[in-house]
Amino acid sequence: MNIEKTVFHGDRLKGLGAFKLANYLQGKLYLSKALTMSIQETGYASGTDFKLVT
């Protein structure tokens, strides 16, 4: 199965800092903007590539 477009329901994700799609456990890890910013502020995110999903 290929995912062509991701659609997230913000009301269902409220309060989550990170999640994965249940059927794709080896797939992408989705992080909230707040968590991403917190990780970057630690200075330990070098070599990590965060991509905005729209």
C-alpha positions in Angstrom: 0.0 0.0 0.0 1.3 3.5 -0.9 0.2 6.6 0.9 -0.1 9.4 -1.7 -1.3 12.1 0.7 -1.4 12.3 4.5 -4.4 13.9 6.2 -4.3 14.4 9.9 -7.3 15.3 12.1 -5.9 17.8 14.6 -8.7 17.1 17.1 -7.6 13.4 17.3 -4.0 14.3 17.8 -4.4 16.9 20.5 -1.9 16.5 23.3 0.3 14.1 21.3 3.9 15.1 20.9 4.8 12.1 18.6 3.0 9.3 16.8 3.4 6.7 14.1 0.8 5.1 11.8 -0.2 1.8 13.3 0.2 -0.1 10.0 3.6 1.3 9.3 5.6 0.7 12.5 8.9 0.9 10.6 7.8 4.0 8.8 8.0 7.7 9.6 7.8 9.2 13.1 5.6 12.3 13.2 6.4 15.0 15.8 4.5 18.0 16.8 6.0 21.4 16.1 6.4 22.0 19.8 8.4 18.8 20.3 10.5 19.4 17.2 11.4 22.9 18.5 12.2 21.5 22.0 14.5 18.9 20.4 16.3 21.5 18.3 16.8 23.8 21.3 18.7 21.1 23.2 21.5 21.2 20.6 21.5 17.4 20.2 19.6 17.3 16.9 22.6 17.5 14.6 22.3 15.0 11.8 18.5 14.9 12.2 16.4 16.1 9.3 12.9 17.4 10.3 10.5 17.9 7.4 7.3 19.8 7.6 4.3 17.8 6.6 1.5 19.9 5.2 
